[in-house]
Amino acid sequence: MTDDRVFGMGSDPLVAPDWPPLTSLEVAAVLSPDIDLAPGAALEWHSPRPLSATARVRTADGRPLIVKRLPRALRDATALAEEHGFMNHLRARGIPVPRIALTREHGEFTYEVQELGAGADLYCGTFSWTPYLSLEQATAAGRALAELHLAARGYDAPARPPRPLLASFTIFSAADPMTAMERYAADHPALADFLAARDWRADVERLHLPFHHRLRTVLEHLSPLWTHNDWHGTNLLWEHEKPSTVLDFGLCDRTTAVHDLAVAIERCAVDWISLRTGGPARPRPDQVRALLDGYTSVRTLTGYEMYALRDLVPLVHAEYELSEIDYFLGVVPGGNPENAEIAYTHYFLGHTAWWSGDEGRTLLHHLP
């Protein structure tokens, strides 16, 4: 793989990036004089993740750092401070989260510099929606997620304001998702224009509302909690089959613990990459069970959470996909309508449609 290609959303696994890769000169100019880079330092690695430009560099004393460049329309310093506040809370309670070395706005971009976490990046070069490499890792990831949820208690910051690329829980946590989705679109004008050209109400009524109809009876009993919202193997570093560092809090927000658990299940239960190219789903009930066994060995699910889980899993990705549409049409220079359409058809609709089918319903019955 060449350094300037990133993961694609459609049938092409690697595509040209929407954002140019970081360069050594750029990083040196932005970080100077606060961080002293090694003389003539070159970027050691470029991330293939498509929604920002990320690279690893070394300081003059040999310390490795991760530098991430984001468009300010996506994350300015205020938005990153929302993430950093939660990260600091977790770190103070023993969750292994990298420290932030520097945040700086420079031109149209915001730069975030993090210390390198401890452990091996076993999923480097792996797409996010990917099953774990082993059942042992799935179990350990479940335990680590439960530990994070216990540590998150007491963090009472308000929910994040409307921003692109958030996995929040505002639409299907509402008694009336249609009205909530209209409000959500009003806060994201590019998304509103996109939806105006589609019969989205009929799509949501057909696919999403049957799950919400059952979920709404317990919504008031799900306690709010700040959560990670992007829990999968690629956002963890590993030592001896156990997570050693938790990465990437870009989607964190105030949701609920069972919402976060549903995200973790949805990410590892199905081979979505195969499905999007017309291949088999290869459902993994064994990984779902292992993840849940690990989670419940640390934190017991309430009866309301167990009831909610089956109906949350088919819905939990939906709000993030709407935010992706807003990102592709409202943040990416010139817009990326092809990716916006993929986000709507293959992800927002397609994932929920799969859970509505025979294979999906069978897999849901493996949940408590």
C-alpha positions in Angstrom: 0.0 0.0 0.0 1.4 3.4 -0.9 1.4 6.1 1.8 -1.0 8.4 0.0 -3.9 5.9 -0.2 -6.6 5.4 2.5 -9.4 3.0 3.1 -12.4 3.4 0.8 -16.1 3.2 1.6 -17.2 1.4 -1.5 -15.9 -1.6 -3.5 -12.4 -0.2 -3.8 -10.5 -1.1 -0.6 -7.9 1.7 -1.1 -8.6 5.1 -2.6 -7.0 8.6 -3.0 -7.5 10.6 0.2 -9.8 13.6 0.6 -7.1 15.3 2.6 -3.4 15.4 1.5 -1.0 13.4 3.7 1.1 15.2 6.3 4.6 16.2 5.3 7.7 16.5 7.5 8.0 20.2 6.7 4.4 20.9 7.6 4.7 19.1 10.9 8.0 20.8 11.8 6.5 24.2 11.0 3.3 23.7 13.1 5.0 22.1 16.1 7.9 24.5 16.4 8.9 25.8 18.9 6.9 23.8 21.4 8.1 20.4 20.3 11.7 19.8 19.2 11.7 17.2 16.4 14.7 15.1 15.6 17.0 16.8 13.1 15.7 16.1 9.6 12.9 14.0 11.0 10.8 12.2 8.5 7.3 10.9 9.2 7.8 7.2 10.1 4.2 6.1 9.3 1.0 7.4 7.7 -2.3 6.1 8.8 -4.7 4.7 6.2 -7.7 6.0 8.1 -9.6 8.3 5.7 -11.2 11.0 7.8 -8.1 12.9 8.9 -4.4 12.9 8.1 -2.4 11.1 10.8 1.3 10.2 11.1 4.0 9.2 13.5 7.1 11.3 14.1 10.0 11.4 16.6 11.3 14.1 18.8 14.9 15.1 19.2 15.2 12.8 22.2 13.7 9.9 20.3 10.2 10.0 21.8 7.5 8.9 19.3 4.5 11.1 18.8 1.2 10.8 16.8 0.3 13.9 14.9 -3.2 14.2 13.6 -4.4 17.0 11.3 -8.2 17.7 11.1 -10.0 20.4 9.2 -11.3 23.1 11.6 -14.8 22.6 10.1 -14.6 19.1 11.6 -12.8 19.7 14.9 -11.5 23.0 16.2 -9.7 23.4 19.5 -12.9 23.7 21.4 -14.3 20.4 19.9 -11.0 18.6 20.7 -11.2 19.9 24.3 -14.5 18.0 24.7 -12.7 14.8 23.8 -9.7 15.6 25.9 -11.8 16.3 29.0 -13.2 12.8 28.9 -9.8 11.3 28.1 -8.3 13.0 31.2 -11.1 11.8 33.4 -10.6 8.2 32.3 -6.8 8.4 32.6 -7.1 9.7 36.1 -9.2 6.6 36.9 -6.7 4.1 35.6 -7.8 3.7 32.0 -4.7 3.6 29.7 -5.4 6.6 27.4 -2.6 8.5 25.6 -1.7 11.9 26.9 -2.2 15.0 24.7 1.0 16.8 24.1 -0.3 19.7 22.0 -3.4 21.1 20.3 -2.9 23.9 17.8 -5.1 25.7 15.2 -3.1 26.7 12.2 -4.7 28.0 9.1 -7.8 25.9 8.1 -6.6 23.0 10.2 -6.4 21.9 13.8 -3.4 19.8 14.8 -3.5 17.3 17.7 -0.4 15.7 19.0 -0.6 12.7 21.3 1.9 10.5 23.0 2.2 7.0 21.6 0.3 4.5 23.6 1.9 1.3 25.0 1.4 -1.9 23.1 1.3 -3.4 19.6 -0.9 -2.1 16.9 -2.1 -5.6 15.9 -4.9 -4.2 13.6 -2.7 -1.7 11.7 -3.9 -1.6 8.2 -7.2 -3.3 9.1 -10.6 -1.7 8.3 -12.6 -0.6 11.4 -15.6 -2.9 11.0 -13.6 -6.1 11.4 -14.0 -9.1 13.7 -11.4 -9.6 16.4 -8.4 -11.8 15.5 -9.3 -14.3 18.3 -12.0 -15.0 20.8 -9.5 -14.3 23.6 -9.2 -10.7 22.2 -12.9 -10.3 22.0 -13.3 -11.4 25.6 -10.5 -9.0 26.7 -12.0 -6.2 24.7 -15.4 -6.7 26.5 -13.7 -6.6 29.9 -11.8 -3.4 28.9 -15.0 -1.7 27.7 -16.8 -2.5 31.0 -13.8 -1.1 32.9 -14.0 2.1 30.9 -17.8 2.4 31.6 -17.1 2.1 35.4 -14.4 4.7 35.2 -16.6 7.0 33.2 -19.1 7.4 36.0 -19.0 10.8 37.6 -18.0 12.6 34.3 -21.0 14.9 34.0 -20.1 17.2 31.0 -23.1 17.9 28.9 -23.6 16.2 25.6 -21.6 17.6 22.7 -23.2 20.2 20.5 -24.1 19.3 16.8 -20.8 18.5 15.0 -19.9 16.4 11.9 -18.8 12.9 12.7 -20.3 12.1 16.0 -21.9 8.8 17.1 -24.4 10.4 19.4 -27.7 9.0 20.6 -30.3 11.7 20.0 -32.6 10.3 17.3 -33.5 6.8 18.4 -33.4 7.8 22.0 -36.3 10.1 21.3 -40.0 9.1 21.7 -40.5 10.4 18.1 -37.5 9.6 16.0 -39.0 11.3 12.9 -39.2 14.7 14.6 -35.8 14.1 16.2 -34.3 13.3 12.8 -35.8 16.5 11.3 -34.2 18.5 14.1 -30.9 16.7 13.6 -31.0 17.5 9.9 -31.8 21.2 10.6 -28.5 21.3 12.6 -26.6 19.9 9.7 -27.6 21.8 6.5 -25.7 19.6 4.0 -27.4 16.6 5.4 -30.8 18.3 5.2 -30.3 19.0 1.5 -29.3 15.4 0.9 -32.4 14.0 2.7 -34.7 16.4 0.9 -34.0 14.6 -2.3 -35.0 11.2 -0.8 -38.0 9.6 0.7 -36.1 9.1 4.0 -39.2 8.9 6.1 -40.5 5.9 4.3 -37.0 4.3 4.6 -36.8 4.9 8.4 -40.4 3.8 9.0 -39.8 0.6 7.1 -36.4 -0.4 8.5 -35.6 1.5 11.8 -38.9 2.1 13.5 -39.8 -1.6 14.1 -36.7 -1.8 16.3 -37.4 1.5 18.0 -41.0 0.5 18.7 -39.7 -2.1 21.2 -36.7 0.0 22.4 -38.8 3.1 23.4 -40.5 1.3 26.3 -37.2 1.2 28.2 -35.4 4.3 27.0 -36.2 6.3 30.2 -34.5 3.6 32.3 -31.1 3.8 30.5 -28.8 6.0 32.5 -26.8 8.7 30.6 -23.0 8.1 30.5 -20.1 9.5 28.5 -18.9 6.7 26.2 -16.3 5.9 23.6 -18.7 5.1 20.7 -16.1 3.5 18.4 -15.0 0.4 20.2 -13.3 -2.1 18.0 -9.9 -3.8 17.6 -8.3 -1.1 15.5 -8.8 1.5 18.3 -6.9 -0.6 20.8 -3.3 -1.4 21.3 -2.5 -4.9 22.6 -0.2 -6.8 24.9 -0.5 -10.5 25.4 -4.0 -10.6 23.8 -5.3 -7.9 26.1 -5.9 -4.2 25.4 -3.1 -2.1 26.7 -4.1 1.4 25.3 -7.5 2.8 24.3 -7.3 5.1 21.2 -9.4 7.5 19.2 -12.0 9.4 21.2 -13.2 11.4 18.2 -16.7 10.0 18.5 -17.1 10.1 22.2 -20.2 11.7 23.6 -22.8 11.4 26.3 -24.9 8.4 25.4 -25.5 5.3 27.6 -23.4 2.2 28.5 -25.6 -0.2 26.5 -25.4 2.1 23.5 -21.6 1.8 23.6 -21.8 -2.0 24.1 -24.1 -2.2 21.1 -21.6 -0.3 19.0 -18.9 -2.8 20.1 -21.1 -5.7 19.1 -22.1 -4.2 15.8 -18.5 -3.6 14.9 -17.3 -7.2 15.3 -20.4 -9.4 14.7 -20.5 -9.3 10.9 -18.1 -9.0 8.0 -19.5 -5.8 6.7 -16.5 -5.4 4.3 -17.5 -8.6 2.6 -21.2 -7.6 2.5 -20.5 -4.2 0.9 -18.8 -6.0 -2.0 -21.5 -8.6 -2.4 -19.9 -11.4 -0.4 -21.2 -13.4 2.6 -21.9 -11.8 6.0 -19.9 -14.5 8.0 -21.8 -13.7 11.2 -19.8 -14.3 14.4 -22.0 -15.3 17.3 -19.0 -16.7 19.0 -17.3 -13.3 19.1 -20.5 -11.6 20.3 -20.8 -14.1 23.1 -17.1 -13.7 24.0 -17.4 -9.9 24.1 -20.5 -10.1 26.3 -18.9 -12.7 28.6 -15.9 -10.4 29.1 -18.1 -7.3 29.6 -20.4 -8.9 32.1 -17.6 -10.4 34.1 -16.8 -6.8 35.1 -20.1 -4.9 34.9 -23.5 -6.5 35.2 -26.2 -5.4 32.7 -29.4 -4.2 34.2 -32.6 -5.9 33.1 -33.5 -2.8 31.1 -30.1 -2.8 29.3 -30.5 -6.5 28.4 -34.0 -5.8 27.0 -32.7 -2.8 25.0 -29.6 -4.5 23.6 -31.3 -6.5 20.8 -33.0 -3.5 19.4 -30.1 -1.1 19.8 -27.6 -3.2 17.8 -29.5 -2.7 14.5 -29.9 1.1 15.2 -26.6 2.1 16.9 -24.7 2.9 13.7 -27.5 5.1 12.1 -26.8 8.5 13.7 -23.1 8.2 12.9 -23.9 7.5 9.2 -26.0 10.6 9.0 -23.1 12.6 10.5 -20.8 11.0 7.8 -23.2 12.3 5.1 -22.9 15.7 6.6 -19.1 15.4 6.7 -18.8 14.2 3.1 -21.0 17.0 1.7 -20.3 19.8 4.2 -16.7 19.4 5.2 -14.8 17.7 2.5 -13.6 20.2 -0.1 -15.8 20.1 -3.2 -17.9 17.5 -1.5 -17.9 13.7 -2.0 -21.4 12.8 -3.1 -20.4 9.2 -3.9 -19.3 8.5 -0.4 -22.4 10.3 1.0 -24.6 8.0 -1.1 -22.7 4.9 0.1 -23.1 6.1 3.7 -26.9 6.3 3.2 -27.5 3.3 1.1 -25.0 0.7 2.3 -24.6 1.8 5.9 -27.6 3.8 7.2 -30.1 1.6 5.4 -28.1 -1.5 4.6 -26.8 -2.4 8.0 -30.3 -2.1 9.6 -31.8 -4.1 6.7 -29.3 -6.9 7.3 -30.3 -7.1 10.9 -33.9 -7.4 9.8 -33.2 -10.4 7.6 -33.0 -14.1 8.6 -29.2 -14.1 9.3 -29.5 -10.9 11.3 -32.4 -12.0 13.4 -30.7 -15.3 14.2 -27.6 -13.4 15.4 -29.7 -11.1 17.5 -31.1 -14.1 19.3 -27.6 -14.8 20.6 -27.9 -11.7 22.7 -29.3 -11.9 26.3 
